[in-house]
Amino acid sequence: MTRPVLVIADTHLDPSRPAATRTFLRFLQEEAPQAEALYILGDLFEAWIGDDAVATDEPALQALRAAAEATDLYVMRGNRDFLLGDGFAAATGATLLPDPYVATIHGERVLMMHGDSLCTDDPEYMAFRAKVRDPAWQAQFLALSVEERLEQARQARSASAERNQQLDDATMDVAPDAVAEAVREHGVRWLIHGHTHRPAVHELATPYGAGKRLVVGDWFEQGSVLRCRPEGWTLEALPHGA
């Protein structure tokens, strides 16, 4: 029997969300080993301030390492954990993917993205995104002490939450023109992304025929996983257990 390919995003692991962490650890233990591959499309962590700031015996890293020994594990950086680096990859056995990335799933070329680069109707965010992905900015940030980095990350999260309350839904969602350009540039009919926290399956018209845009959700109130099987792809919720 062909094993499924699993795709998730936006787990936002953080001590303040123990239920999400428990669901994620259970998912890695019970479902990931049965999969052909597991793709995590960004924002695995609520914040990642550098590989040197996290102990390698942290439960999530150990669980990821165990999953990587049983299946192919791929991790893409998101807007909250864009500083994932070689240390994280070595600790977990994961392969870090560029964003965007084209994978082949059951013979279909699929464009995978975190999704924030598609939010082009928000120029202020796009400018911030470009700044924090600049190698010079990252080197300067990583040169700070762990305590200083933690404080800057806290301030950035607070400012982001306050700003998001002032934006309309359309501005925070992906821009249709950006989606169309991405699938055209990469020559695909299928796009999978996260970031927007709006799980859904959208019909997608492309120059290459009818396709779909599949959005995996966040793990705040429940988990979200896309199960790709030869007989069909389904977007499913994972209830948080006790």
C-alpha positions, -999 to +999 in steps of 0.1 A: +000+000+000+013+034-009+020+055+021+005+090+023+024+123+021+015+146+050+017+184+049+013+207+079+021+243+089+017+269+116+019+247+146+034+277+164+049+256+192+052+276+224+050+268+261+018+289+263+001+263+240+006+230+257-024+213+240-010+221+206+024+207+216+008+175+229-012+170+196+020+177+176+041+152+196+014+126+193+011+132+155+049+128+151+048+095+171+017+079+156+013+093+121+046+105+108+062+070+108+034+057+085+040+085+059+061+085+028+071+120+037+062+148+061+064+185+050+062+213+076+056+245+057+068+271+082+060+286+116+068+253+133+077+275+163+060+306+176+095+321+177+130+308+168+157+333+178+186+312+167+198+276+168+220+283+198+191+294+220+173+260+222+186+229+240+189+198+217+170+177+243+139+199+239+110+174+234+099+187+200+134+184+186+137+148+199+103+139+185+113+154+151+145+134+152+126+102+158+102+110+130+131+117+106+144+082+113+111+067+101+102+090+072+115+118+050+111+150+070+112+184+053+109+218+070+104+252+054+111+284+073+081+306+081+078+343+092+082+333+129+110+308+125+130+322+096+163+317+116+161+279+115+195+269+105+220+241+101+220+235+139+183+228+138+187+205+108+215+185+125+195+182+157+163+169+140+175+152+109+152+174+089+160+187+054+155+225+053+136+236+021+138+269+003+106+289-001+092+284-027+099+247-034+084+224-060+078+188-049+064+158-068+036+141-050+020+110-067+033+122-100+020+158-097+043+188-095+032+208-065+044+243-055+049+245-017+053+278+001+049+292+036+025+317+021+036+351+035+054+360+003+020+359-014+006+387+008+016+414-015-014+436-007+004+444+026+035+464+015+045+472+051+047+435+059+066+427+026+092+454+035+096+438+070+099+404+054+127+415+031+145+432+060+146+402+084+157+378+056+187+400+048+219+381+058+234+413+073+203+419+095+203+383+106+240+384+115+235+415+135+205+400+153+223+367+161+252+386+176+230+399+204+226+379+236+199+354+239+181+377+264+182+406+240+169+385+212+141+372+233+131+407+242+132+419+205+111+389+195+086+396+222+082+432+211+079+422+175+051+397+183+033+423+203+035+449+175+024+423+150-007+413+170-017+450+175-012+458+138-031+427+126-062+439+146-062+470+124-060+452+090-089+439+070-092+403+061-084+408+024-051+426+032-039+398+055-048+371+029-028+360-001-032+383-032-048+365-062-023+382-086+006+368-065-009+333-065-014+334-103+022+346-108+036+320-086+019+290-103+027+305-137+064+310-129+068+275-116+047+258-142+023+240-117-014+235-113-012+227-075-002+251-047+000+242-010+007+268+016+000+279+052+005+313+070-031+327+066-046+303+092-075+298+069-077+261+060-095+255+027-093+240-007-097+265-035-102+258-072-074+273-092-074+282-129-038+281-143-023+283-178-017+245-174-052+235-166-075+234-136-058+229-103-062+236-066-048+259-039-047+240-006-043+260+026-033+241+057-045+257+090-029+266+123-028+244+154-042+269+179-076+253+186-070+221+167-044+206+144-046+207+106-031+182+082-033+176+045-032+139+037-021+132+002-030+097-009-031+083-045-069+080-043-073+116-031-060+145-011-080+155+021-076+184+045-084+172+080-086+186+115-068+170+144-087+176+177-065+184+207-067+156+232-065+158+270 
